[in-house]
Each structure stands twice: as structure tokens, then as C-alpha cells.
């Protein structure tokens, strides 16, 4: 993907799936004109997870518009876009690298939806509790002793209670190290090198552990969805 495609989307263009795992980009929402470039399915999944692209309508998942920052100076946009999609995988976030290394569109969608669900649950609980981040050490310990966190602030809404229950169950299933890797990978989007340093692992092993944890996360949320 080239920086000009990012700029086109930022300026009101759209991306639409034109064949399996390939997306075309138009300069405007009128797609009767010519396609100015193409994005891979992995590019799309990365941009969607980062909230840079969103569906035009609630039901239409095959036409996407820009949902991120719009007014960015021309030169920084070019540099930022280049860094976003053209950087070597060794410098990319672990999550981005895993998306790019997953050839199956179905598997990438499963991973993206699980990561989004996890992030949304955490944001829901954090907002209800009146703080911005989750203390995973506390959550993990309390989940394992079946005691809910002592959350201060507004009365938790039903959605937040459901999110809290899911996070408690997730913390009960994963170790503290796995929870830390999950947070670093999904929420902070660290690089493979940063993840490896945080846990004293070789970079390749750090990425493999992150991949295994994300697969577990995907299975967890799929199971929870089937139970609803």
C-alpha cells in the first residue's frame, strides 16, 4: 500500500472488496470512477483494528471509509503512512506482523474480532470504574479467588457487568504472564523486540507466544458468543 491511498481515504475516498482478500480504493464514494490502487486483506484488517477504517453502514462490511484522523499535514501523512504499511515486519507491532503472516481471511477476521471484543470489554469496564486502564495483576488474582474487583465510581451498567464477567473468566484462564503479553500485544501494540525484552524471551519465541494467546482469545470470545 502506498501513502497516496491513505491520503485518498483520509480525503473522502472509500475502500471496497473487489475480489477475495483484495480491496480497491476510490478517491470518492462514487465508485463509478476508476480504482486508484489496491489494499491487501491484511492491510484492511490492520486499519480496521486501529479504527482507521469503518463500514459505511451497519450492515455493509464490504465498503469502508476513513475513521481516523483527517487533518494531517501532507508530508507527515506520507511519512506516517509509509511507516504504517511499508515498515519491515521486525519494526512492526507484533499484532500487525501476525495479521500479515496469516494468509486466511477468515482466520484474520476471527483474530481481529477477538482483539476488538477484548479491547471493547476493557474500555467498558474502565469507563464504568472511573479509570483508564485495568490492573491485570489485581484482576487475575481476584478472578482466581472468585472475588470481583472492588470498583469505585458510577453504578456499572449491564453491558459493563457483562464485560467484567468476561474479563474475570479470561483472567481465570490465562496466567499473569499471558495476560501481560495480551495487554502489550493488543492494547499497546508493541513490537516483537519490545515484547521479547519485557519478558526476557527471544523475539521469535515472543511472537509465537503472542500468536498462541491470540488464538486462545479468539476461541474464548467465540465460545462466549455461542453461549449468548
FENNORQUI-V675805 format. One record per residue. N is the residue number from 1. SS is DSSP state (h for helix, s for strand, l for the rest). OMEGA is omega in degrees with one decimal (NA if undefined). NEAR is the number of other C-alpha atoms within 10 Angstrom. Layout:
BEGIN
n: {N | N}
ss: {SS | SS}
omega: {OMEGA | OMEGA}
near: {NEAR | NEAR}
END
This chain:
BEGIN
n: {1 | 2 | 3 | 4 | 5 | 6 | 7 | 8 | 9 | 10 | 11 | 12 | 13 | 14 | 15 | 16 | 17 | 18 | 19 | 20 | 21 | 22 | 23 | 24 | 25 | 26 | 27 | 28 | 29 | 30 | 31 | 32 | 33 | 34 | 35 | 36 | 37 | 38 | 39 | 40 | 41 | 42 | 43 | 44 | 45 | 46 | 47 | 48 | 49 | 50 | 51 | 52 | 53 | 54 | 55 | 56 | 57 | 58 | 59 | 60 | 61 | 62 | 63 | 64 | 65 | 66 | 67 | 68 | 69 | 70 | 71 | 72 | 73 | 74 | 75 | 76 | 77 | 78 | 79 | 80 | 81 | 82 | 83 | 84 | 85 | 86 | 87 | 88 | 89 | 90 | 91 | 92 | 93 | 94 | 95 | 96 | 97 | 98 | 99 | 100 | 101 | 102 | 103 | 104 | 105 | 106 | 107 | 108 | 109 | 110 | 111 | 112 | 113 | 114 | 115 | 116 | 117 | 118 | 119 | 120 | 121 | 122 | 123 | 124 | 125 | 126 | 127 | 128 | 129 | 130 | 131 | 132 | 133 | 134 | 135 | 136 | 137 | 138 | 139 | 140 | 141 | 142 | 143 | 144 | 145 | 146 | 147 | 148 | 149 | 150 | 151 | 152 | 153 | 154 | 155 | 156 | 157 | 158 | 159 | 160 | 161 | 162 | 163 | 164 | 165 | 166 | 167 | 168 | 169 | 170 | 171 | 172 | 173 | 174 | 175 | 176 | 177 | 178 | 179 | 180 | 181 | 182 | 183 | 184 | 185 | 186 | 187 | 188 | 189 | 190 | 191 | 192 | 193 | 194 | 195 | 196 | 197 | 198 | 199 | 200 | 201 | 202 | 203 | 204 | 205 | 206 | 207 | 208 | 209 | 210 | 211 | 212 | 213 | 214 | 215 | 216 | 217 | 218 | 219 | 220 | 221 | 222 | 223 | 224 | 225 | 226 | 227 | 228}
ss: {l | l | h | h | h | h | h | h | h | h | l | l | l | s | s | s | s | s | s | l | l | s | s | s | s | s | l | l | l | l | l | l | l | l | l | l | s | s | s | s | h | h | h | h | h | h | h | h | h | l | l | l | s | s | s | l | l | l | l | l | l | l | s | s | s | s | l | l | l | l | l | l | l | h | h | h | h | h | h | h | h | h | h | h | h | h | l | l | l | l | l | l | s | h | h | h | h | h | h | h | l | l | l | l | h | h | h | h | h | h | h | h | h | h | h | h | h | h | h | h | h | h | h | h | h | h | h | h | h | l | l | l | l | l | l | h | h | h | h | h | h | h | h | h | l | l | l | l | l | l | l | l | l | l | l | l | l | h | h | h | h | h | h | h | h | h | h | h | h | h | h | h | h | l | l | h | h | h | h | h | h | h | h | h | h | h | h | l | l | l | s | h | h | h | h | h | h | h | h | l | l | l | h | h | h | h | h | h | h | h | h | h | h | h | h | h | h | h | h | h | h | h | h | h | h | h | h | l}
omega: {-178.3 | -179.8 | -178.0 | 177.7 | 175.5 | -179.2 | -180.0 | 178.9 | 178.6 | -175.7 | 173.8 | 177.8 | 178.7 | 171.5 | -180.0 | -179.8 | -178.0 | 170.1 | -174.2 | 175.4 | 175.8 | -176.8 | 174.6 | 178.0 | 176.1 | -179.4 | 179.9 | 177.8 | 175.7 | -174.3 | 175.0 | 176.4 | -175.6 | 173.9 | -177.9 | 178.8 | -176.3 | 173.5 | 175.4 | 177.3 | 179.0 | 175.0 | -177.8 | -179.2 | 178.2 | -178.4 | 178.3 | 179.1 | 180.0 | 179.1 | 176.9 | 176.2 | 178.9 | 179.3 | 177.4 | 178.6 | -176.7 | -175.3 | -174.8 | -179.6 | -175.4 | 174.8 | -173.5 | 175.7 | -178.7 | 179.1 | -178.2 | 179.0 | -178.2 | -173.6 | 177.4 | 180.0 | -173.1 | -175.8 | 176.8 | 177.8 | -178.4 | -179.3 | -179.2 | 179.1 | 178.9 | -179.8 | -176.7 | -170.9 | -175.7 | -179.1 | 175.6 | -178.5 | -178.5 | 179.6 | 179.9 | 174.9 | 177.4 | -177.3 | 178.9 | 179.8 | -179.4 | 175.5 | -176.4 | -179.3 | 179.0 | -174.2 | -176.4 | 176.8 | -179.4 | 179.5 | 178.0 | 179.4 | 177.0 | -179.9 | -179.1 | -179.1 | 178.3 | 178.7 | 178.2 | 179.5 | 178.1 | 179.6 | 179.8 | 177.9 | -179.1 | 178.6 | 179.4 | -179.8 | -179.2 | 179.8 | -179.5 | -177.6 | 178.7 | 175.2 | -170.6 | -178.0 | 179.0 | 174.2 | -173.9 | 177.6 | 179.4 | -179.1 | -179.3 | -179.6 | -177.7 | 177.6 | -177.8 | 176.2 | 176.0 | 175.4 | 179.7 | 178.2 | 176.9 | -173.3 | 178.9 | 174.5 | -175.8 | 175.5 | -176.2 | 177.8 | -179.0 | -179.9 | -179.5 | 176.7 | 178.0 | 178.0 | 179.4 | 178.8 | 179.1 | 179.9 | 176.4 | 180.0 | 178.4 | 179.6 | 178.6 | -177.0 | -175.2 | 174.9 | 179.1 | 178.5 | 179.2 | 176.8 | 178.4 | 178.4 | 178.8 | 179.5 | -178.7 | -176.5 | -172.6 | -174.7 | -177.4 | 178.3 | 179.9 | 176.5 | 178.6 | 179.7 | 179.2 | 179.1 | 179.9 | 179.7 | -178.2 | -175.5 | 176.0 | -178.7 | 169.6 | -176.8 | -179.6 | 179.8 | 178.6 | 179.3 | 179.2 | 178.7 | 178.0 | 179.3 | 179.5 | -179.5 | 178.3 | 175.4 | 176.4 | 178.1 | 178.9 | 178.9 | 180.0 | -177.2 | 175.3 | 176.9 | 179.9 | 178.9 | 179.6 | -178.2 | -177.7 | NA}
near: {15 | 15 | 18 | 15 | 23 | 21 | 19 | 19 | 24 | 22 | 15 | 14 | 20 | 27 | 31 | 22 | 19 | 14 | 8 | 9 | 16 | 16 | 22 | 20 | 26 | 22 | 21 | 16 | 18 | 10 | 15 | 8 | 10 | 11 | 16 | 12 | 16 | 19 | 18 | 15 | 21 | 23 | 19 | 22 | 21 | 22 | 19 | 21 | 20 | 15 | 14 | 19 | 22 | 23 | 18 | 17 | 11 | 7 | 8 | 10 | 12 | 14 | 20 | 24 | 23 | 24 | 17 | 15 | 9 | 14 | 9 | 12 | 8 | 10 | 10 | 10 | 18 | 18 | 11 | 15 | 19 | 16 | 14 | 20 | 18 | 14 | 12 | 10 | 16 | 12 | 16 | 20 | 23 | 27 | 27 | 24 | 19 | 21 | 24 | 18 | 12 | 13 | 13 | 14 | 15 | 11 | 14 | 20 | 17 | 19 | 26 | 22 | 19 | 21 | 22 | 18 | 16 | 23 | 15 | 14 | 21 | 21 | 18 | 20 | 25 | 18 | 16 | 21 | 20 | 12 | 14 | 13 | 13 | 14 | 11 | 17 | 15 | 15 | 24 | 24 | 18 | 17 | 20 | 17 | 10 | 12 | 12 | 15 | 16 | 9 | 14 | 11 | 10 | 10 | 11 | 17 | 12 | 9 | 13 | 21 | 16 | 15 | 20 | 22 | 16 | 18 | 20 | 22 | 17 | 20 | 22 | 19 | 16 | 17 | 15 | 17 | 12 | 17 | 20 | 16 | 24 | 22 | 17 | 20 | 25 | 21 | 16 | 12 | 18 | 20 | 22 | 27 | 19 | 19 | 24 | 18 | 13 | 13 | 13 | 10 | 16 | 14 | 19 | 12 | 13 | 21 | 23 | 15 | 16 | 23 | 19 | 12 | 18 | 24 | 15 | 17 | 22 | 22 | 15 | 16 | 20 | 14 | 11 | 11 | 9 | 7 | 7 | 5}
END
